[in-house]
Amino acid sequence: MTASPTIGFIGLGTMGEPMCGNLVRKSGAPVIAFDVAPEPLARLRAEGAAAAASVREVAAGADVVFVCLPSGRHVRELFEGPDGILASVRAQRGQTFVDLGTSPVGLARELAGRLGALGATFADAPIARTRQAAQDGTLSIMVGADQAVFARIEPLLRCCASEVTHCGPVGTGQVVKILNNMVLFETVNALAEALAIGRRAGVAPAMLLATFAKGSADSFALRNHGMKAMLPRTFPERAFSTEYALKDLGYALDLAREVGVSARGAEVVGAILADTVASGLGAAYWPALLEVVDRHPVIPAGREAREPGSG
């Protein structure tokens, strides 16, 4: 690969478009972009990116290809399709492919092996934080790659992120991101339960969270998901949806089963997220799980309330 690589970017959605824009503005390298939607391509072309007509065109012209898609299923289809990446790798040119989405750990390791057999390399580099962070170039990115690949892609990732962490070999970036999301989902569910219980017990929700923020219950989740979404009960679409949250939590539960851990808290939150999707809020910003928690009784139907220590 040359000292000034040509960058490819596939997937220009909520997070991909601003990340690609930052690469165009900051990397000093040519960027070839592709998406099935014409609008983000047109906007990025106006900023200086070249607009590709296909995945194959990106793979043929780029040295480092970033992929930013919604799920592991989409990533697998992109790589395995008849005009996909595996069919388009430039043999022995040392191309590097980077998955920026949250995908199963096993898929990352599988793709690394298949690309390696074709003379290419792979890194999983899932992103965290908000669309605003993607626009500002202040994402947090967790990378699974060997040291040489990490050294190659780190300067490019830093065009999009204020935090870039090398977590270990291929797959470990996904492990860390999946577990980060699992902890976040469980924390937000705890906030939803506290808001529902507190409101019914006569405490104003804003007072409750403001007081939490002064003590040991303070957290990023409280100040962002709690105060900015759950208090005003604002759960817009085109943010990180409940369907995506349920998908990511499913990856965490799959990983827990693979390593032999009973993740019962995550299982409960998974059921609540599934109920939220079933209630018609699948496309809403995922802290909408509050709507399900708040309208259900605190004690599930069919269970008798007991005093502590009553048996």
C-alpha positions in Angstrom: 0.0 0.0 0.0 1.3 3.5 -0.8 2.2 6.1 1.8 -0.9 8.1 0.8 -3.5 5.4 0.4 -6.7 5.8 -1.5 -9.6 5.5 0.9 -12.9 3.7 0.1 -16.0 4.2 2.2 -19.2 2.0 1.8 -22.3 2.9 3.8 -23.2 6.5 4.1 -26.0 6.4 6.7 -26.5 8.3 10.0 -22.9 7.7 11.1 -21.1 6.8 7.8 -21.8 10.0 6.0 -20.2 12.3 8.6 -17.3 9.9 9.1 -16.6 9.9 5.4 -16.9 13.6 5.3 -14.2 13.9 8.0 -11.9 11.6 6.0 -12.4 13.8 2.9 -11.6 16.9 4.9 -8.8 15.7 7.1 -7.0 12.7 5.7 -5.3 14.4 2.8 -6.0 11.3 0.7 -8.4 10.6 -2.1 -11.7 9.1 -1.0 -14.1 6.9 -3.1 -17.6 6.6 -1.6 -20.6 4.4 -2.3 -24.1 4.0 -1.0 -27.3 2.8 -2.5 -28.9 6.2 -1.7 -27.9 9.0 -4.1 -28.4 11.9 -1.6 -25.4 11.3 0.7 -23.2 10.5 -2.3 -24.1 13.9 -3.9 -23.3 15.7 -0.7 -20.0 14.0 -0.3 -19.1 14.6 -4.0 -19.6 18.3 -3.3 -17.0 18.1 -0.5 -14.5 16.4 -2.8 -15.1 12.6 -2.6 -15.4 10.5 -5.8 -18.8 8.8 -6.1 -18.5 5.1 -7.0 -21.2 3.3 -8.9 -20.8 0.0 -7.1 -19.0 -1.9 -4.3 -16.8 -3.5 -6.9 -15.6 0.0 -8.0 -14.7 0.9 -4.5 -12.8 -2.3 -3.9 -11.0 -2.0 -7.2 -9.8 1.5 -6.5 -9.1 1.8 -2.8 -6.2 0.7 -0.6 -8.2 0.9 2.7 -11.9 0.3 2.6 -14.2 1.3 5.5 -17.6 -0.3 5.8 -20.3 1.3 7.9 -23.5 -0.9 7.8 -26.3 -1.6 10.2 -25.7 -5.2 11.2 -23.6 -8.3 10.7 -26.2 -9.6 8.2 -25.6 -6.6 6.0 -21.8 -6.9 6.3 -21.9 -10.6 5.4 -24.1 -9.8 2.3 -21.6 -7.0 1.3 -18.6 -9.3 1.5 -20.2 -12.4 0.0 -22.4 -11.1 -2.8 -21.6 -11.8 -6.4 -20.3 -8.3 -6.9 -19.1 -8.0 -3.3 -15.8 -7.5 -1.6 -14.6 -11.0 -1.5 -15.1 -11.2 -5.3 -13.3 -7.9 -5.8 -10.2 -8.1 -3.6 -7.0 -7.1 -5.5 -4.9 -10.1 -4.9 -1.5 -9.4 -3.3 -2.0 -5.7 -3.1 -2.2 -5.7 0.7 -5.6 -4.0 0.9 -7.2 -3.5 4.3 -10.9 -3.7 5.0 -12.3 -2.2 8.2 -15.8 -2.9 9.6 -17.0 0.2 11.6 -20.3 -1.3 12.6 -21.3 -3.6 15.4 -21.1 -7.2 14.1 -20.8 -10.6 15.7 -17.3 -11.5 16.9 -17.3 -14.7 15.0 -18.0 -12.9 11.7 -15.1 -10.6 12.2 -12.7 -13.5 12.7 -14.2 -15.4 9.8 -13.8 -12.5 7.4 -10.2 -11.9 8.6 -9.4 -15.5 7.7 -11.1 -15.4 4.3 -9.5 -12.0 3.4 -6.1 -13.2 4.6 -6.3 -16.1 2.1 -6.7 -13.5 -0.6 -3.8 -11.4 0.4 -5.8 -8.7 2.2 -6.2 -7.8 5.9 -9.1 -7.0 8.1 -9.9 -5.0 11.2 -13.0 -4.7 13.3 -13.3 -1.0 14.5 -16.8 -0.5 15.9 -17.8 3.1 16.7 -19.4 4.5 19.8 -21.1 7.8 20.7 -23.6 9.9 18.8 -24.2 11.3 15.3 -23.1 14.7 16.6 -19.8 13.1 17.7 -19.5 11.6 14.2 -19.9 15.1 12.7 -17.5 16.6 15.2 -14.9 13.9 14.7 -15.0 12.9 18.4 -16.2 9.3 18.2 -14.7 6.5 20.3 -13.5 3.6 18.2 -12.5 0.2 19.6 -10.2 -1.7 17.2 -9.5 -5.4 16.8 -6.5 -6.0 14.6 -2.9 -7.1 14.6 -0.4 -4.4 15.4 0.7 -3.7 11.8 -2.8 -3.3 10.6 -3.7 -1.0 13.6 -0.6 1.2 12.8 -1.8 1.5 9.2 -5.4 2.5 10.0 -5.0 4.5 13.2 -4.2 7.8 11.6 -7.3 7.5 9.4 -9.5 6.6 12.3 -8.2 9.6 14.2 -9.8 11.8 11.5 -13.1 10.6 12.9 -12.5 10.0 16.6 -11.0 11.5 19.7 -10.5 8.1 21.2 -9.0 5.2 19.3 -8.3 2.1 21.4 -6.4 -1.0 20.2 -8.2 -3.8 22.1 -6.2 -6.7 20.8 -6.4 -9.0 17.8 -9.3 -9.3 15.3 -12.6 -9.7 17.1 -11.7 -7.9 20.3 -12.9 -4.6 19.1 -16.4 -6.2 18.7 -16.2 -7.8 22.1 -15.5 -4.5 23.8 -18.2 -2.6 21.8 -20.8 -5.3 22.3 -20.2 -5.4 26.1 -20.1 -1.6 26.2 -23.6 -1.5 24.7 -24.8 -4.3 27.0 -23.8 -2.3 30.1 -25.4 0.9 28.6 -28.7 -0.9 27.9 -28.9 -2.3 31.4 -28.0 1.1 32.9 -30.7 2.9 30.9 -33.3 0.2 31.8 -32.4 0.8 35.5 -33.0 4.6 34.9 -36.4 3.8 33.3 -37.4 1.7 36.3 -36.3 4.4 38.7 -38.2 7.1 36.8 -41.4 4.9 36.7 -41.2 4.0 40.4 -40.2 7.5 41.5 -43.0 9.2 39.6 -45.6 6.9 41.0 -44.1 7.5 44.5 -44.5 11.3 44.1 -41.0 12.4 43.0 -40.7 14.6 40.0 -38.6 12.9 37.3 -36.4 15.9 36.7 -35.7 16.2 40.4 -34.9 12.5 40.6 -32.3 12.5 37.8 -30.8 15.9 38.9 -30.2 14.4 42.4 -28.8 11.2 40.9 -26.3 13.3 39.0 -25.0 14.6 42.3 -24.3 11.2 43.7 -23.1 7.7 43.0 -25.8 7.0 40.4 -24.3 9.6 38.1 -23.3 8.3 34.6 -23.0 9.2 31.0 -26.3 7.3 30.4 -28.1 9.5 33.0 -26.8 12.8 31.6 -27.4 11.9 28.0 -30.1 9.2 27.5 -31.8 10.0 30.8 -31.9 13.8 30.8 -32.0 14.4 27.0 -34.4 11.7 25.9 -36.2 10.1 28.8 -37.1 13.2 30.8 -38.7 15.0 27.7 -39.9 11.6 26.4 -38.4 12.4 23.1 -37.4 9.4 21.0 -36.9 10.4 17.4 -36.4 8.2 14.5 -33.1 8.2 12.5 -31.3 8.0 15.8 -30.0 4.6 17.2 -33.2 2.6 17.0 -34.7 0.1 19.4 -34.4 -2.5 16.7 -30.6 -1.8 16.5 -30.3 -2.0 20.3 -32.1 -5.3 20.4 -29.7 -6.6 17.6 -26.7 -5.5 19.5 -27.9 -7.0 22.8 -28.5 -10.2 20.9 -24.8 -10.3 20.0 -23.9 -9.8 23.6 -26.2 -12.7 24.7 -24.8 -14.9 21.9 -21.3 -14.1 23.1 -22.2 -14.8 26.7 -23.5 -18.3 25.8 -20.4 -19.0 23.7 -18.1 -18.3 26.7 -20.5 -20.0 29.3 -21.7 -17.0 31.2 -25.4 -16.6 32.4 -26.1 -13.0 31.6 -29.5 -12.8 33.3 -29.6 -9.0 33.6 -29.0 -8.7 29.9 -31.7 -11.3 29.2 -34.2 -9.2 31.1 -33.3 -6.1 29.2 -33.5 -8.0 25.9 -37.1 -9.0 26.7 -37.9 -5.3 27.5 -36.4 -4.2 24.2 -38.4 -6.9 22.4 -41.5 -5.6 24.0 -40.7 -2.1 23.0 -40.3 -3.2 19.4 -43.6 -5.1 19.5 -45.3 -2.0 20.9 -44.6 -0.2 17.7 -41.4 1.7 18.8 -38.9 -0.3 16.9 -37.8 2.6 14.8 -37.7 5.0 17.7 -34.6 6.1 19.6 -34.0 3.1 21.9 -34.5 4.8 25.4 -38.1 4.6 24.3 -38.0 1.4 26.4 -39.2 3.8 29.2 -42.6 3.7 27.6 -42.9 0.0 28.1 -41.4 0.0 31.6 -43.6 2.9 32.8 -46.9 1.4 31.6 -46.3 -2.1 33.1 -46.8 -2.8 36.8 -43.7 -2.8 38.8 -44.5 -6.3 40.0 -45.2 -8.6 37.0 -48.8 -9.9 36.8 -49.3 -13.2 38.6 -46.7 -12.6 41.2 -47.5 -11.9 44.8 -45.8 -8.9 46.5 -43.8 -10.0 49.5 -42.0 -8.1 52.2 -38.3 -8.6 52.4 -37.5 -11.7 54.4 -41.0 -13.1 54.2 -39.8 -16.3 52.5 
